[in-house]
Amino acid sequence: MRWENYPNFTEKELACTFTGKCFMNEHFMGKLQELRTAYGKPLIITSGFRDPKHPVEATKKRPGVHTRGLAVDIACDGQEAYKILKLAINLGFKGIGIKQKATGRFIHLDTYDQAPRPNIWSY
């Protein structure tokens, strides 16, 4: 991975919080950088790559798209979420999940295209 191609992100911030590994997909990172450039402000990544051993992934029947380096979760409030959501749709992100509860709000974005997409859901 050539991290210099993604000047607004670091390997450390996208690494698995459980194992420290980071295998982000280059095409996904290109889309994420496009989003950041269009948004014009920092994006707070709360989850990037997840090793299949990560506790969240370990509870699933099949590891999710975070384990493929195709997804991030971005912390945001209501007004910022709307702006990010609009940009993400226009940039072609395929999976969009929105956690709207009062604490820990975030948007999940992915580029996984092996399932019926676009797909938008709420947590």
Accessible surface in RSA format (square Angstrom, percent):
REM  Atomic radii and reference values for relative SASA: ProtOr
REM  Chains: A
REM  Algorithm: Lee & Richards
REM  Probe-radius: 1.40
REM  Slices: 20
REM RES _ NUM      All-atoms   Total-Side   Main-Chain    Non-polar    All polar
REM                ABS   REL    ABS   REL    ABS   REL    ABS   REL    ABS   REL
RES MET A   1    85.20  44.1  19.37  12.8  65.83 156.7  20.09  17.1  65.11  86.3
RES ARG A   2   148.56  62.4 146.33  74.6   2.23   5.3  53.20  72.7  95.35  57.8
RES TRP A   3    46.27  18.6  41.28  20.0   4.99  11.7  38.47  20.5   7.81  12.7
RES GLU A   4   116.17  66.7  86.93  65.8  29.24  69.6  65.25 126.2  50.92  41.6
RES ASN A   5    76.96  53.1  57.70  55.8  19.26  46.4  17.77  42.8  59.19  57.2
RES TYR A   6    12.54   5.9  12.37   7.0   0.17   0.4   5.11   3.8   7.43   9.2
RES PRO A   7   103.49  75.4  66.74  60.8  36.75 133.6  75.39  62.2  28.10 174.7
RES ASN A   8    60.63  41.8  36.70  35.5  23.93  57.6   6.62  15.9  54.02  52.2
RES PHE A   9     8.81   4.4   1.29   0.8   7.52  19.6   1.57   0.9   7.25  20.7
RES THR A  10    76.26  54.2  73.71  74.7   2.54   6.1  70.67  94.9   5.59   8.5
RES GLU A  11    86.82  49.8  83.80  63.4   3.02   7.2  20.68  40.0  66.14  54.0
RES LYS A  12   183.27  89.4 165.88 101.8  17.39  41.4 114.36 102.9  68.91  73.4
RES GLU A  13    67.27  38.6  46.07  34.9  21.20  50.5  32.92  63.7  34.35  28.0
RES LEU A  14     0.00   0.0   0.00   0.0   0.00   0.0   0.00   0.0   0.00   0.0
RES ALA A  15    18.08  16.6  11.48  17.7   6.59  15.0  11.48  16.2   6.59  17.5
RES CYS A  16     3.82   2.9   0.00   0.0   3.82   9.0   0.31   0.8   3.51   3.8
RES THR A  17   119.87  85.3  79.20  80.3  40.67  96.9  73.47  98.7  46.40  70.1
RES PHE A  18   117.20  58.6  86.66  53.7  30.54  79.5  90.46  54.8  26.75  76.6
RES THR A  19    51.28  36.5  15.75  16.0  35.53  84.7  24.62  33.1  26.66  40.3
RES GLY A  20    52.43  64.7   0.00   N/A  52.43  64.7  29.02  79.6  23.40  52.4
RES LYS A  21    93.20  45.5  86.29  52.9   6.91  16.4  55.75  50.2  37.45  39.9
RES CYS A  22    18.19  13.8   0.70   0.8  17.49  41.1   0.70   1.8  17.49  18.9
RES PHE A  23   133.64  66.9 121.83  75.5  11.81  30.7 127.70  77.4   5.94  17.0
RES MET A  24    11.35   5.9   0.00   0.0  11.35  27.0   0.00   0.0  11.35  15.0
RES ASN A  25    54.30  37.4  46.32  44.8   7.98  19.2   8.65  20.8  45.65  44.1
RES GLU A  26    97.69  56.1  89.91  68.0   7.77  18.5  27.55  53.3  70.13  57.3
RES HIS A  27   123.22  67.3 110.00  76.5  13.22  33.8  81.27  83.8  41.95  48.8
RES PHE A  28     0.00   0.0   0.00   0.0   0.00   0.0   0.00   0.0   0.00   0.0
RES MET A  29     0.00   0.0   0.00   0.0   0.00   0.0   0.00   0.0   0.00   0.0
RES GLY A  30    26.38  32.5   0.00   N/A  26.38  32.5  24.39  66.9   1.99   4.5
RES LYS A  31    42.62  20.8  42.02  25.8   0.60   1.4  12.25  11.0  30.37  32.3
RES LEU A  32     0.00   0.0   0.00   0.0   0.00   0.0   0.00   0.0   0.00   0.0
RES GLN A  33    21.72  12.1  21.72  15.9   0.00   0.0  18.73  39.9   2.99   2.3
RES GLU A  34    83.12  47.7  75.55  57.2   7.57  18.0  35.78  69.2  47.34  38.7
RES LEU A  35     0.00   0.0   0.00   0.0   0.00   0.0   0.00   0.0   0.00   0.0
RES ARG A  36    38.49  16.2  38.49  19.6   0.00   0.0   0.55   0.7  37.94  23.0
RES THR A  37    93.74  66.7  75.88  76.9  17.87  42.6  69.14  92.9  24.60  37.2
RES ALA A  38    58.49  53.8  21.22  32.8  37.26  84.8  33.58  47.3  24.91  66.0
RES TYR A  39    27.89  13.0  11.23   6.4  16.66  43.4   6.08   4.6  21.81  26.9
RES GLY A  40    51.44  63.4   0.00   N/A  51.44  63.4  24.17  66.3  27.27  61.1
RES LYS A  41    88.40  43.1  87.60  53.7   0.80   1.9  65.23  58.7  23.17  24.7
RES PRO A  42   102.34  74.6  89.00  81.1  13.34  48.5  90.55  74.8  11.79  73.3
RES LEU A  43    12.51   7.0   0.53   0.4  11.98  30.1   1.59   1.1  10.92  29.4
RES ILE A  44   114.93  65.4 110.23  82.1   4.69  11.3 113.86  82.0   1.07   2.9
RES ILE A  45    21.09  12.0   0.35   0.3  20.75  50.0   0.35   0.2  20.75  56.3
RES THR A  46    74.56  53.0  45.42  46.0  29.14  69.4  49.27  66.2  25.29  38.2
RES SER A  47    20.10  17.0  15.47  20.6   4.63  10.7  15.49  33.0   4.61   6.5
RES GLY A  48     2.56   3.2   0.00   N/A   2.56   3.2   0.00   0.0   2.56   5.7
RES PHE A  49     8.97   4.5   7.45   4.6   1.52   4.0   7.45   4.5   1.52   4.4
RES ARG A  50    24.76  10.4  24.76  12.6   0.00   0.0   1.74   2.4  23.02  14.0
RES ASP A  51     7.22   5.1   7.22   7.2   0.00   0.0   0.00   0.0   7.22   7.2
RES PRO A  52    69.02  50.3  60.60  55.2   8.41  30.6  60.93  50.3   8.09  50.3
RES LYS A  53   140.33  68.5 128.09  78.6  12.23  29.1  84.08  75.7  56.24  59.9
RES HIS A  54    21.79  11.9  21.79  15.1   0.00   0.0  11.49  11.8  10.30  12.0
RES PRO A  55    72.52  52.9  64.67  58.9   7.85  28.6  70.45  58.2   2.07  12.9
RES VAL A  56    69.45  45.7  64.23  58.1   5.22  12.6  69.22  60.1   0.23   0.6
RES GLU A  57     3.54   2.0   0.00   0.0   3.54   8.4   0.00   0.0   3.54   2.9
RES ALA A  58    69.12  63.6  35.45  54.7  33.67  76.6  43.24  60.9  25.88  68.6
RES THR A  59   118.23  84.1  80.38  81.5  37.85  90.2  73.59  98.8  44.65  67.5
RES LYS A  60    85.21  41.6  63.59  39.0  21.62  51.5  51.44  46.3  33.78  36.0
RES LYS A  61   215.49 105.1 172.65 105.9  42.85 102.0 125.19 112.7  90.30  96.2
RES ARG A  62   184.34  77.4 175.57  89.5   8.77  20.9  65.77  89.9 118.57  71.9
RES PRO A  63    64.51  47.0  55.58  50.7   8.92  32.4  55.58  45.9   8.92  55.5
RES GLY A  64    18.18  22.4   0.00   N/A  18.18  22.4  18.18  49.9   0.00   0.0
RES VAL A  65    23.46  15.4  21.49  19.5   1.97   4.8  21.49  18.7   1.97   5.3
RES HIS A  66     6.30   3.4   6.30   4.4   0.00   0.0   5.12   5.3   1.18   1.4
RES THR A  67    21.51  15.3   6.23   6.3  15.27  36.4   1.93   2.6  19.58  29.6
RES ARG A  68   119.45  50.2  99.55  50.7  19.90  47.4  36.59  50.0  82.86  50.2
RES GLY A  69     0.00   0.0   0.00   N/A   0.00   0.0   0.00   0.0   0.00   0.0
RES LEU A  70    26.29  14.6  26.29  18.8   0.00   0.0  26.29  18.5   0.00   0.0
RES ALA A  71     0.00   0.0   0.00   0.0   0.00   0.0   0.00   0.0   0.00   0.0
RES VAL A  72     0.00   0.0   0.00   0.0   0.00   0.0   0.00   0.0   0.00   0.0
RES ASP A  73     9.45   6.6   9.45   9.4   0.00   0.0   0.76   1.8   8.69   8.7
RES ILE A  74     0.53   0.3   0.53   0.4   0.00   0.0   0.53   0.4   0.00   0.0
RES ALA A  75    31.72  29.2  24.67  38.1   7.05  16.0  24.88  35.0   6.85  18.1
RES CYS A  76    19.37  14.7   2.46   2.7  16.91  39.7  14.05  35.6   5.32   5.7
RES ASP A  77    82.04  57.5  76.66  76.3   5.39  12.7  36.48  85.8  45.56  45.4
RES GLY A  78    39.47  48.7   0.00   N/A  39.47  48.7  29.24  80.2  10.23  22.9
RES GLN A  79   117.28  65.6 109.00  79.7   8.27  19.7  43.72  93.1  73.56  55.8
RES GLU A  80    38.91  22.3  38.91  29.4   0.00   0.0  23.55  45.5  15.36  12.5
RES ALA A  81    17.11  15.7  16.82  26.0   0.30   0.7  17.07  24.0   0.04   0.1
RES TYR A  82   125.65  58.7 122.03  69.4   3.62   9.4  92.42  69.5  33.24  41.0
RES LYS A  83    84.35  41.2  80.67  49.5   3.68   8.8  51.27  46.1  33.08  35.2
RES ILE A  84     2.78   1.6   2.78   2.1   0.00   0.0   2.78   2.0   0.00   0.0
RES LEU A  85    38.16  21.3  38.16  27.3   0.00   0.0  38.16  26.8   0.00   0.0
RES LYS A  86   114.26  55.7 111.06  68.1   3.19   7.6  64.64  58.2  49.61  52.8
RES LEU A  87    45.22  25.2  45.21  32.3   0.01   0.0  45.21  31.8   0.01   0.0
RES ALA A  88     0.00   0.0   0.00   0.0   0.00   0.0   0.00   0.0   0.00   0.0
RES ILE A  89    88.08  50.1  75.07  55.9  13.01  31.3  76.20  54.9  11.88  32.2
RES ASN A  90   116.45  80.3  80.64  77.9  35.81  86.2  26.17  63.0  90.29  87.3
RES LEU A  91    36.47  20.3  31.20  22.3   5.27  13.2  34.20  24.0   2.27   6.1
RES GLY A  92    31.14  38.4   0.00   N/A  31.14  38.4  27.79  76.3   3.35   7.5
RES PHE A  93     6.55   3.3   0.00   0.0   6.55  17.1   0.00   0.0   6.55  18.8
RES LYS A  94    81.33  39.7  80.84  49.6   0.49   1.2  27.68  24.9  53.65  57.1
RES GLY A  95     0.00   0.0   0.00   N/A   0.00   0.0   0.00   0.0   0.00   0.0
RES ILE A  96     3.32   1.9   3.32   2.5   0.00   0.0   3.32   2.4   0.00   0.0
RES GLY A  97     0.00   0.0   0.00   N/A   0.00   0.0   0.00   0.0   0.00   0.0
RES ILE A  98    33.43  19.0  33.43  24.9   0.00   0.0  33.43  24.1   0.00   0.0
RES LYS A  99    52.12  25.4  49.97  30.7   2.15   5.1  15.31  13.8  36.81  39.2
RES GLN A 100   106.64  59.6  96.41  70.5  10.23  24.4  32.12  68.4  74.53  56.5
RES LYS A 101   135.43  66.1 127.13  78.0   8.30  19.8  78.95  71.1  56.48  60.2
RES ALA A 102    91.64  84.3  62.20  96.0  29.44  67.0  63.11  88.9  28.53  75.6
RES THR A 103   111.88  79.6 106.74 108.2   5.14  12.2  78.67 105.7  33.21  50.2
RES GLY A 104    52.84  65.2   0.00   N/A  52.84  65.2  37.77 103.6  15.07  33.8
RES ARG A 105    95.00  39.9  86.36  44.0   8.64  20.6  17.69  24.2  77.31  46.9
RES PHE A 106    38.42  19.2  37.29  23.1   1.13   2.9  37.36  22.7   1.06   3.0
RES ILE A 107     0.62   0.4   0.62   0.5   0.00   0.0   0.62   0.4   0.00   0.0
RES HIS A 108     9.48   5.2   9.48   6.6   0.00   0.0   6.43   6.6   3.04   3.5
RES LEU A 109     0.00   0.0   0.00   0.0   0.00   0.0   0.00   0.0   0.00   0.0
RES ASP A 110     0.71   0.5   0.71   0.7   0.00   0.0   0.00   0.0   0.71   0.7
RES THR A 111    15.64  11.1   5.43   5.5  10.20  24.3   4.68   6.3  10.95  16.6
RES TYR A 112    33.77  15.8  32.90  18.7   0.87   2.3  17.18  12.9  16.59  20.5
RES ASP A 113    92.61  64.9  70.73  70.4  21.87  51.7  14.33  33.7  78.28  78.1
RES GLN A 114   133.88  74.9  98.64  72.1  35.25  83.9  32.68  69.6 101.20  76.8
RES ALA A 115    38.51  35.4  26.75  41.3  11.76  26.8  32.46  45.7   6.05  16.0
RES PRO A 116   126.74  92.4 107.52  98.0  19.23  69.9 121.10 100.0   5.64  35.1
RES ARG A 117    58.76  24.7  22.69  11.6  36.07  85.9   7.14   9.8  51.62  31.3
RES PRO A 118   113.68  82.9  91.25  83.2  22.42  81.5  91.49  75.5  22.19 137.9
RES ASN A 119    62.89  43.4  60.55  58.5   2.34   5.6   3.96   9.5  58.93  57.0
RES ILE A 120    97.61  55.5  69.27  51.6  28.33  68.3  69.27  49.9  28.33  76.9
RES TRP A 121    76.56  30.7  66.67  32.3   9.89  23.2  71.40  38.1   5.16   8.4
RES SER A 122    71.24  60.2  42.40  56.6  28.84  66.4  33.62  71.6  37.62  52.7
RES TYR A 123   109.93  51.3  71.89  40.9  38.03  99.0  86.24  64.8  23.68  29.2
END  Absolute sums over single chains surface
CHAIN  1 A     7106.2       5569.4       1536.8       4110.9       2995.3
END  Absolute sums over all chains
TOTAL          7106.2       5569.4       1536.8       4110.9       2995.3
